[in-house]
Amino acid sequence: MESRGAEGLESAFQTATTGLCDALLVIDDPFIFILRKRIVELAAKSKLPAMYGSREMAVDGGLMAFGPNIEDMFRRAATYVAKILEGAKPADLPVQQPTRFDLVINLKTAKALSLTLPQSVLAQADEVIE
């Protein structure tokens, strides 16, 4: 589905619920993050299970989220700032990828969607919202 703005979200979800999809994988970007509550609301209204890229989406009512741990990334960025303040050249510092990822599952949403998640999946979650 594609939406070029907040006003296009409802039509995108209407298109999705006409039988084109059984679930959603919502890619994380600033547009999605800003409209996260509306997207989560539309997914719930459409009865579409959705997986998101940021923890906040699951906290706001999304079914589940898997993505980099933002707090860890900020902590690691602070070490780079310290190195630069101590005289390191930014161009000499290696590019780093996220190393810690979190799986967050919202059981309230799972129940609302009449989904039963396997215990093996719940056991792997970093956070389960009840």
DSSP file (Angstrom, degrees, kcal/mol; ACC not computed):
  #  RESIDUE AA STRUCTURE BP1 BP2  ACC     N-H-->O    O-->H-N    N-H-->O    O-->H-N    TCO  KAPPA ALPHA  PHI   PSI    X-CA   Y-CA   Z-CA
    1    1 A M              0   0    0      0, 0.0     2,-0.4     0, 0.0    11,-0.1   0.000 360.0 360.0 360.0 150.4    0.0    0.0    0.0
    2    2 A E        +     0   0    0      6,-0.1     2,-0.4     7,-0.0     0, 0.0  -0.988 360.0 180.0-133.0 141.7    1.2    3.5   -0.6
    3    3 A S        -     0   0    0     -2,-0.4     3,-0.1     9,-0.1     6,-0.1  -0.989  15.7-164.6-140.9 131.7    0.1    6.8    0.9
    4    4 A R  S    S-     0   0    0     -2,-0.4     2,-0.3     1,-0.1     3,-0.1   0.312  75.8  -7.3 -97.6   8.7    1.5   10.1    0.1
    5    5 A G  S >  S-     0   0    0      1,-0.1     3,-1.4    26,-0.0     4,-0.4  -0.962  85.1 -78.2 176.7 173.3    0.1   11.8    3.1
    6    6 A A  G >  S+     0   0    0     -2,-0.3     3,-1.3     1,-0.3     4,-0.5   0.856 123.1  59.6 -58.2 -36.4   -2.1   11.5    6.1
    7    7 A E  G 3  S+     0   0    0      1,-0.3     4,-0.4     2,-0.1    -1,-0.3   0.715 100.9  56.0 -68.0 -19.0   -5.2   12.0    4.0
    8    8 A G  G <> S+     0   0    0     -3,-1.4     4,-1.8     1,-0.2    -1,-0.3   0.523  83.9  85.6 -89.4  -5.6   -4.3    8.9    1.9
    9    9 A L  H <> S+     0   0    0     -3,-1.3     4,-2.4    -4,-0.4     5,-0.2   0.927  86.5  50.5 -63.2 -46.3   -4.1    6.5    4.8
   10   10 A E  H  > S+     0   0    0     -4,-0.5     4,-2.3     1,-0.2    -1,-0.2   0.915 111.6  47.3 -61.6 -43.7   -7.8    5.6    5.0
   11   11 A S  H  > S+     0   0    0     -4,-0.4     4,-2.3     1,-0.2    -1,-0.2   0.862 109.9  54.5 -66.8 -33.6   -8.0    4.8    1.3
   12   12 A A  H  X S+     0   0    0     -4,-1.8     4,-1.9     2,-0.2    -1,-0.2   0.920 111.0  45.2 -64.0 -42.5   -4.8    2.7    1.5
   13   13 A F  H  X S+     0   0    0     -4,-2.4     4,-2.0     2,-0.2    -2,-0.2   0.864 110.1  54.4 -69.6 -35.3   -6.4    0.7    4.3
   14   14 A Q  H  < S+     0   0    0     -4,-2.3     4,-0.4    -5,-0.2    -2,-0.2   0.916 108.9  49.1 -62.2 -41.8   -9.7    0.4    2.4
   15   15 A T  H ><>S+     0   0    0     -4,-2.3     3,-1.1     1,-0.2     5,-0.6   0.904 110.1  51.7 -61.8 -41.8   -7.7   -1.0   -0.5
   16   16 A A  I >X>S+     0   0    0     -4,-1.9     5,-1.5     1,-0.2     3,-0.7   0.861 106.6  53.0 -64.2 -36.4   -5.9   -3.5    1.8
   17   17 A T  I 3<5S+     0   0    0     -4,-2.0    -1,-0.2     1,-0.2    -2,-0.2   0.464  84.4  85.2 -84.0   0.7   -9.2   -4.8    3.3
   18   18 A T  I <45S-     0   0    0     -3,-1.1    -1,-0.2    -4,-0.4    -2,-0.1   0.231 125.1 -80.5 -83.7  17.0  -10.7   -5.6   -0.1
   19   19 A G  I <45S+     0   0    0     -3,-0.7    -2,-0.2     2,-0.3    -3,-0.1   0.488 103.6 115.4 102.3   4.1   -9.0   -8.9    0.0
   20   20 A L  I  <<S+     0   0    0     -5,-0.6     2,-0.3    -4,-0.5    -3,-0.1   0.775  79.8  19.3 -79.1 -25.3   -5.5   -7.8   -1.1
   21   21 A C      < -     0   0    0     -5,-1.5    -2,-0.3    -6,-0.1    -1,-0.2  -0.993  44.8-162.6-147.5 153.8   -3.8   -8.6    2.2
   22   22 A D  S    S+     0   0    0     -2,-0.3     2,-0.3     1,-0.3    -1,-0.1   0.540  84.3   6.6-105.6 -14.3   -4.2  -10.7    5.3
   23   23 A A  S    S-     0   0    0     25,-0.2     2,-0.4    -7,-0.0    -1,-0.3  -0.964  70.1-122.8-160.4 167.4   -1.6   -8.8    7.4
   24   24 A L  E     -a   50   0A   0     25,-2.7    27,-2.2    -2,-0.3     2,-0.5  -0.933   6.6-163.6-123.4 145.0    0.7   -5.8    7.3
   25   25 A L  E     -a   51   0A   0     -2,-0.4     2,-0.7    25,-0.2    27,-0.2  -0.965  22.6-156.8-119.5 109.4    4.4   -5.2    7.6
   26   26 A V  E     -a   52   0A   0     25,-2.9    27,-0.5    -2,-0.5     2,-0.2  -0.792   8.5-139.7 -96.4 116.2    4.8   -1.5    8.2
   27   27 A I        -     0   0    0     -2,-0.7     2,-0.4    25,-0.1     5,-0.1  -0.530  22.7-117.2 -76.1 136.6    8.2   -0.1    7.2
   28   28 A D        +     0   0    0     -2,-0.2    -1,-0.1     4,-0.1     3,-0.0  -0.586  52.0 135.0 -80.1 129.2    9.6    2.4    9.7
   29   29 A D     >  -     0   0    0     -2,-0.4     4,-2.6     1,-0.1     5,-0.2  -0.950  66.7 -92.3-158.3 170.4   10.2    6.0    8.5
   30   30 A P  H  > S+     0   0    0      0, 0.0     4,-2.4     0, 0.0     5,-0.2   0.874 123.2  52.9 -58.3 -39.3    9.6    9.5    9.9
   31   31 A F  H  > S+     0   0    0      1,-0.2     4,-1.8     2,-0.2     5,-0.1   0.935 112.2  45.3 -59.7 -47.3    6.2    9.8    8.1
   32   32 A I  H  4 S+     0   0    0      1,-0.2     7,-0.2     2,-0.2    -1,-0.2   0.911 112.1  51.9 -63.6 -43.4    5.0    6.5    9.6
   33   33 A F  H >< S+     0   0    0     -4,-2.6     3,-1.2     1,-0.2     4,-0.3   0.913 108.9  49.4 -62.7 -42.7    6.4    7.4   13.1
   34   34 A I  H 3< S+     0   0    0     -4,-2.4     3,-0.3     1,-0.3    -1,-0.2   0.882 119.8  37.5 -63.6 -38.2    4.6   10.7   13.1
   35   35 A L  T 3X S+     0   0    0     -4,-1.8     4,-2.4    -5,-0.2     3,-0.3   0.140  82.2 120.1 -98.7  19.3    1.3    9.1   12.1
   36   36 A R  H <> S+     0   0    0     -3,-1.2     4,-2.8     1,-0.2     5,-0.2   0.860  71.2  51.4 -57.4 -41.8    1.8    5.9   14.1
   37   37 A K  H  > S+     0   0    0     -3,-0.3     4,-2.2    -4,-0.3    -1,-0.2   0.906 112.6  46.1 -65.1 -39.7   -1.3    6.3   16.3
   38   38 A R  H  > S+     0   0    0     -3,-0.3     4,-2.5     2,-0.2    -1,-0.2   0.898 113.2  49.7 -68.3 -39.6   -3.6    6.7   13.3
   39   39 A I  H  X S+     0   0    0     -4,-2.4     4,-2.4     2,-0.2    -2,-0.2   0.923 112.0  47.5 -65.3 -44.5   -1.9    3.8   11.4
   40   40 A V  H  X S+     0   0    0     -4,-2.8     4,-2.2    -5,-0.2    -1,-0.2   0.907 112.4  51.0 -62.0 -41.9   -2.3    1.5   14.5
   41   41 A E  H  X S+     0   0    0     -4,-2.2     4,-2.6    -5,-0.2    -2,-0.2   0.917 111.3  46.9 -61.9 -45.0   -6.0    2.7   14.8
   42   42 A L  H  X S+     0   0    0     -4,-2.5     4,-2.1     2,-0.2    -2,-0.2   0.867 110.5  52.6 -67.2 -36.7   -6.7    2.0   11.1
   43   43 A A  H  <>S+     0   0    0     -4,-2.4     5,-2.6     2,-0.2     4,-0.4   0.919 112.1  45.9 -63.8 -42.5   -5.0   -1.5   11.3
   44   44 A A  H ><5S+     0   0    0     -4,-2.2     3,-1.1     1,-0.2    -2,-0.2   0.928 112.8  49.3 -65.3 -45.3   -7.2   -2.3   14.3
   45   45 A K  H 3<5S+     0   0    0     -4,-2.6    -1,-0.2     1,-0.3    -2,-0.2   0.855 113.3  47.6 -61.7 -35.4  -10.4   -1.0   12.6
   46   46 A S  T 3<5S-     0   0    0     -4,-2.1    -1,-0.3    -5,-0.2    -2,-0.2   0.489 109.0-126.5 -83.6  -4.2   -9.5   -3.1    9.5
   47   47 A K  T < 5 +     0   0    0     -3,-1.1    -3,-0.2    -4,-0.4    -2,-0.1   0.856  59.3 147.5  59.0  37.2   -8.8   -6.2   11.7
   48   48 A L      < -     0   0    0     -5,-2.6    -1,-0.2    -6,-0.2   -25,-0.2  -0.910  47.4-134.4-105.9 118.3   -5.4   -6.5   10.1
   49   49 A P        -     0   0    0      0, 0.0   -25,-2.7     0, 0.0     2,-0.4  -0.492  32.6-168.9 -65.3 139.0   -2.5   -7.9   12.2
   50   50 A A  E     -a   24   0A   0    -27,-0.2    14,-1.5    -2,-0.2     2,-0.4  -0.986  22.1-154.0-138.2 144.1    0.5   -5.7   11.7
   51   51 A M  E     -ab  25  64A   0    -27,-2.2   -25,-2.9    -2,-0.4    14,-0.2  -0.953  21.7-164.8-114.5 136.4    4.2   -5.8   12.5
   52   52 A Y  E     -ab  26  65A   0     12,-2.4    14,-2.5    -2,-0.4   -25,-0.1  -0.675  26.9-127.0-119.5 169.3    6.1   -2.6   12.9
   53   53 A G  S    S+     0   0    0    -27,-0.5     2,-0.4    -2,-0.2    12,-0.1   0.471  87.2  57.4 -97.1  -3.4    9.7   -1.4   13.0
   54   54 A S  S >> S-     0   0    0     10,-0.1     3,-1.4     1,-0.1     4,-0.7  -0.986  74.7-130.7-134.4 144.0    9.6    0.5   16.2
   55   55 A R  H >> S+     0   0    0     -2,-0.4     4,-2.1    13,-0.3     3,-0.7   0.829 103.7  67.3 -53.8 -38.7    8.7   -0.4   19.8
   56   56 A E  H 3> S+     0   0    0      1,-0.3     4,-2.2     2,-0.2    -1,-0.3   0.806  92.6  60.2 -58.1 -31.6    6.4    2.7   20.1
   57   57 A M  H <4>S+     0   0    0     -3,-1.4     5,-2.8     2,-0.2    -1,-0.3   0.903 107.5  44.0 -65.2 -40.7    4.0    1.2   17.5
   58   58 A A  H X<5S+     0   0    0     -4,-0.7     3,-1.4    -3,-0.7    -2,-0.2   0.885 112.2  53.0 -70.6 -38.2    3.4   -1.8   19.7
   59   59 A V  H 3<5S+     0   0    0     -4,-2.1    -2,-0.2     1,-0.3    -1,-0.2   0.870 106.4  54.2 -62.4 -36.0    3.1    0.4   22.8
   60   60 A D  T 3<5S-     0   0    0     -4,-2.2    -1,-0.3    -5,-0.2    -2,-0.2   0.422 138.2 -79.6 -80.4   1.8    0.5    2.4   20.9
   61   61 A G  T < 5S+     0   0    0     -3,-1.4    -3,-0.2     1,-0.3    -2,-0.1   0.425  83.1 140.0 118.6  -0.4   -1.6   -0.7   20.2
   62   62 A G      < -     0   0    0     -5,-2.8    -1,-0.3    -6,-0.2    47,-0.2  -0.357  59.3-117.7 -70.0 157.4    0.1   -2.4   17.3
   63   63 A L  S    S-     0   0    0    -13,-0.4    43,-3.2     1,-0.2     2,-0.3   0.952  81.8 -19.2 -63.7 -52.2    0.3   -6.2   17.4
   64   64 A M  E     -bC  51 105A   0    -14,-1.5   -12,-2.4    41,-0.2     2,-0.4  -0.994  53.3-156.6-156.2 159.7    4.1   -6.5   17.4
   65   65 A A  E     -bC  52 104A   0     39,-2.5    39,-2.8    -2,-0.3     2,-0.4  -0.998   5.6-176.9-140.2 141.6    7.3   -4.6   16.6
   66   66 A F  E     + C   0 103A   0    -14,-2.5    37,-0.2    -2,-0.4    -2,-0.0  -0.961  34.1 110.0-138.9 120.8   10.8   -5.7   15.8
   67   67 A G  E     - C   0 102A   0     35,-1.7    35,-2.9    -2,-0.4   -13,-0.1  -0.982  65.3 -48.3-172.7 177.5   13.5   -3.2   15.3
   68   68 A P  E     - C   0 101A   0      0, 0.0     2,-0.8     0, 0.0   -13,-0.3  -0.273  56.8-110.0 -62.8 145.9   16.7   -1.7   16.6
   69   69 A N     >  -     0   0    0     31,-2.9     4,-1.8     1,-0.2    31,-0.2  -0.693  28.5-161.1 -77.9 110.1   16.8   -0.6   20.2
   70   70 A I  H  > S+     0   0    0     -2,-0.8     4,-2.5     1,-0.2     5,-0.2   0.878  86.7  55.8 -64.9 -40.5   16.9    3.2   19.9
   71   71 A E  H  > S+     0   0    0      1,-0.2     4,-2.3     2,-0.2    -1,-0.2   0.915 108.2  49.1 -59.2 -42.4   18.2    3.8   23.5
   72   72 A D  H  > S+     0   0    0      1,-0.2     4,-2.4     2,-0.2    -1,-0.2   0.894 109.6  52.0 -63.6 -39.7   21.2    1.5   22.7
   73   73 A M  H  X S+     0   0    0     -4,-1.8     4,-2.0     1,-0.2    -2,-0.2   0.905 110.3  47.9 -64.6 -40.3   21.9    3.4   19.5
   74   74 A F  H  X S+     0   0    0     -4,-2.5     4,-2.0     2,-0.2    -2,-0.2   0.900 110.5  52.0 -66.2 -40.1   21.8    6.8   21.3
   75   75 A R  H  X S+     0   0    0     -4,-2.3     4,-1.1     1,-0.2    -2,-0.2   0.928 111.5  46.7 -60.1 -44.5   24.2    5.4   24.0
   76   76 A R  H  X S+     0   0    0     -4,-2.4     4,-1.2     1,-0.2    -1,-0.2   0.855 108.8  55.2 -67.7 -34.0   26.6    4.2   21.3
   77   77 A A  H  X S+     0   0    0     -4,-2.0     4,-2.2     1,-0.2    -1,-0.2   0.865 101.0  59.7 -65.2 -35.2   26.3    7.6   19.5
   78   78 A A  H  X S+     0   0    0     -4,-2.0     4,-2.3     1,-0.2    -1,-0.2   0.864 100.3  55.1 -62.4 -35.4   27.4    9.3   22.7
   79   79 A T  H  X S+     0   0    0     -4,-1.1     4,-2.1     2,-0.2    -1,-0.2   0.866 107.0  51.1 -66.3 -33.2   30.6    7.3   22.7
   80   80 A Y  H  X S+     0   0    0     -4,-1.2     4,-2.4     2,-0.2    -2,-0.2   0.913 108.1  51.3 -67.4 -41.9   31.3    8.7   19.2
   81   81 A V  H  X S+     0   0    0     -4,-2.2     4,-2.6     1,-0.2    -2,-0.2   0.926 109.9  50.4 -59.5 -44.1   30.6   12.2   20.4
   82   82 A A  H  X S+     0   0    0     -4,-2.3     4,-1.5     1,-0.2    -1,-0.2   0.910 109.8  50.0 -61.2 -42.6   33.1   11.7   23.2
   83   83 A K  H  <>S+     0   0    0     -4,-2.1     5,-2.6     1,-0.2    -1,-0.2   0.900 111.7  48.2 -63.3 -40.0   35.7   10.4   20.8
   84   84 A I  H ><5S+     0   0    0     -4,-2.4     3,-1.6     1,-0.2    -2,-0.2   0.905 109.8  51.6 -67.7 -41.2   35.3   13.4   18.5
   85   85 A L  H 3<5S+     0   0    0     -4,-2.6    -1,-0.2     1,-0.3    -2,-0.2   0.784 106.2  56.4 -65.9 -25.3   35.5   15.8   21.5
   86   86 A E  T 3<5S-     0   0    0     -4,-1.5    -1,-0.3    -5,-0.2    -2,-0.2   0.422 133.0 -89.8 -86.0   1.5   38.7   14.0   22.5
   87   87 A G  T < 5S+     0   0    0     -3,-1.6    -3,-0.2     1,-0.3    -2,-0.1   0.395  76.2 144.2 112.7  -3.7   40.2   14.8   19.0
   88   88 A A      < -     0   0    0     -5,-2.6    -1,-0.3    -6,-0.2     3,-0.0  -0.400  52.1-119.5 -68.0 145.0   39.2   11.8   16.8
   89   89 A K    >>  -     0   0    0      1,-0.1     3,-1.9    -2,-0.1     4,-0.6  -0.744  14.1-137.2 -84.7 127.9   38.4   12.6   13.2
   90   90 A P  G >4 S+     0   0    0      0, 0.0     3,-1.2     0, 0.0    -1,-0.1   0.853 103.6  59.0 -53.2 -36.9   34.8   11.6   12.3
   91   91 A A  G 34 S+     0   0    0      1,-0.3    -3,-0.0    -3,-0.0    -2,-0.0   0.726 101.8  55.7 -66.7 -19.9   36.0   10.2    9.0
   92   92 A D  G <4 S+     0   0    0     -3,-1.9    -1,-0.3     2,-0.1    -4,-0.0   0.600  87.9  92.9 -87.1 -11.5   38.3    7.8   10.8
   93   93 A L  S << S-     0   0    0     -3,-1.2     2,-0.1    -4,-0.6     3,-0.1  -0.657  82.2-116.1 -84.4 136.0   35.5    6.3   12.9
   94   94 A P        -     0   0    0      0, 0.0     2,-0.3     0, 0.0    -1,-0.1  -0.371  26.7-109.0 -71.1 147.9   33.9    3.2   11.5
   95   95 A V        -     0   0    0     -2,-0.1     2,-0.4     1,-0.0     0, 0.0  -0.572  38.8-151.8 -71.3 136.0   30.3    3.2   10.5
   96   96 A Q        -     0   0    0     -2,-0.3     3,-0.1    -3,-0.1    -1,-0.0  -0.912   7.3-150.8-118.0 142.0   28.3    1.1   13.0
   97   97 A Q        -     0   0    0     -2,-0.4     0, 0.0     1,-0.1     0, 0.0  -0.673  41.7 -83.3 -98.2 158.4   25.1   -0.8   12.5
   98   98 A P        -     0   0    0      0, 0.0    -1,-0.1     0, 0.0     3,-0.1  -0.342  39.9-174.7 -58.2 143.6   22.6   -1.5   15.3
   99   99 A T        +     0   0    0      1,-0.2     2,-0.5   -30,-0.1    -2,-0.0   0.534  64.0  60.9-116.9 -14.2   23.6   -4.5   17.4
  100  100 A R        -     0   0    0    -31,-0.2   -31,-2.9     2,-0.0     2,-0.4  -0.970  60.6-177.9-122.5 125.8   20.6   -4.8   19.7
  101  101 A F  E     -C   68   0A   0     -2,-0.5     2,-0.4   -33,-0.3   -35,-0.0  -0.923  12.0-148.1-121.4 145.6   17.1   -5.5   18.4
  102  102 A D  E     -C   67   0A   0    -35,-2.9   -35,-1.7    -2,-0.4     2,-0.5  -0.924   4.8-155.9-118.4 139.2   13.9   -5.7   20.4
  103  103 A L  E     -C   66   0A   0     -2,-0.4    23,-2.2    21,-0.2    24,-1.6  -0.967  17.5-175.2-109.1 120.2   10.8   -7.8   19.8
  104  104 A V  E     -Cd  65 127A   0    -39,-2.8   -39,-2.5    -2,-0.5     2,-0.4  -0.969   3.5-167.7-120.0 129.6    7.7   -6.3   21.5
  105  105 A I  E     -Cd  64 128A   0     22,-2.4    24,-3.4    -2,-0.4     2,-0.8  -0.961  12.3-151.0-121.0 133.5    4.3   -8.1   21.4
  106  106 A N  E  >  - d   0 129A   0    -43,-3.2     4,-1.8    -2,-0.4    24,-0.2  -0.879  10.4-175.2-104.6 103.3    1.0   -6.5   22.4
  107  107 A L  H  > S+     0   0    0     22,-2.7     4,-2.5    -2,-0.8     5,-0.2   0.799  81.9  61.7 -70.3 -29.1   -1.2   -9.3   23.8
  108  108 A K  H  > S+     0   0    0     21,-0.7     4,-2.0     1,-0.2    -1,-0.2   0.919 107.9  44.5 -61.0 -41.7   -4.2   -7.0   24.2
  109  109 A T  H  > S+     0   0    0    -47,-0.2     4,-1.8     2,-0.2    -2,-0.2   0.894 110.1  54.7 -69.7 -39.7   -4.1   -6.4   20.4
  110  110 A A  H  <>S+     0   0    0     -4,-1.8     5,-3.2     1,-0.2    -2,-0.2   0.926 109.9  47.3 -58.6 -44.6   -3.6  -10.1   19.8
  111  111 A K  H ><5S+     0   0    0     -4,-2.5     3,-1.5     1,-0.2    -1,-0.2   0.906 109.0  53.6 -63.3 -42.0   -6.8  -10.9   21.8
  112  112 A A  H 3<5S+     0   0    0     -4,-2.0    -1,-0.2     1,-0.3    -2,-0.2   0.811 112.0  45.7 -62.6 -29.7   -8.7   -8.1   20.0
  113  113 A L  T 3<5S-     0   0    0     -4,-1.8    -1,-0.3    -3,-0.2    -2,-0.2   0.372 115.3-118.6 -91.7   3.0   -7.7   -9.7   16.7
  114  114 A S  T < 5 +     0   0    0     -3,-1.5     2,-0.4     1,-0.2    -3,-0.2   0.872  64.7 147.4  59.4  39.9   -8.6  -13.2   18.0
  115  115 A L      < -     0   0    0     -5,-3.2     2,-0.6    -6,-0.2    -1,-0.2  -0.866  39.1-156.6-107.0 139.1   -5.0  -14.4   17.6
  116  116 A T        -     0   0    0     -2,-0.4     3,-0.0    -3,-0.1    -9,-0.0  -0.967  15.1-150.6-112.4 117.4   -3.2  -16.9   19.8
  117  117 A L        -     0   0    0     -2,-0.6     5,-0.0     1,-0.1    -2,-0.0  -0.697  25.0-105.7 -89.2 137.8    0.5  -16.4   19.6
  118  118 A P    >>  -     0   0    0      0, 0.0     4,-2.0     0, 0.0     3,-0.9  -0.277  21.8-124.9 -60.1 144.5    2.7  -19.5   20.1
  119  119 A Q  H 3> S+     0   0    0      1,-0.3     4,-2.4     2,-0.2     5,-0.2   0.831 110.9  62.4 -58.9 -32.9    4.4  -19.7   23.5
  120  120 A S  H 3> S+     0   0    0      2,-0.2     4,-0.7     1,-0.2    -1,-0.3   0.843 105.5  45.6 -63.8 -32.8    7.7  -20.1   21.6
  121  121 A V  H X> S+     0   0    0     -3,-0.9     3,-0.7     2,-0.2     4,-0.7   0.915 112.2  50.2 -74.1 -44.7    7.2  -16.6   20.1
  122  122 A L  H >< S+     0   0    0     -4,-2.0     3,-0.8     1,-0.2    -2,-0.2   0.863 105.8  57.7 -61.4 -35.4    6.2  -15.0   23.4
  123  123 A A  H 3< S+     0   0    0     -4,-2.4    -1,-0.2     1,-0.2    -2,-0.2   0.780 105.2  50.8 -67.0 -26.0    9.3  -16.5   25.0
  124  124 A Q  H << S+     0   0    0     -3,-0.7    -1,-0.2    -4,-0.7   -21,-0.2   0.604  87.1 109.6 -86.1 -11.2   11.6  -14.8   22.5
  125  125 A A    <<  -     0   0    0     -3,-0.8   -21,-0.2    -4,-0.7     3,-0.2  -0.360  59.3-152.3 -69.4 141.8   10.0  -11.4   23.1
  126  126 A D  S    S+     0   0    0    -23,-2.2     2,-0.3     1,-0.3   -22,-0.2   0.746  87.4  15.9 -79.2 -26.8   12.0   -8.7   24.9
  127  127 A E  E     -d  104   0A   0    -24,-1.6   -22,-2.4     2,-0.0     2,-0.5  -0.980  63.7-164.5-149.8 134.4    8.7   -7.1   26.1
  128  128 A V  E     -d  105   0A   0     -2,-0.3     2,-0.6   -24,-0.2   -22,-0.2  -0.986  13.5-150.6-121.0 122.6    5.1   -8.4   26.2
  129  129 A I  E      d  106   0A   0    -24,-3.4   -22,-2.7    -2,-0.5   -21,-0.7  -0.820 360.0 360.0 -94.6 122.2    2.4   -5.9   26.8
  130  130 A E              0   0    0     -2,-0.6    -1,-0.1   -23,-0.2   -24,-0.1   0.400 360.0 360.0-108.3 360.0   -0.6   -7.3   28.6
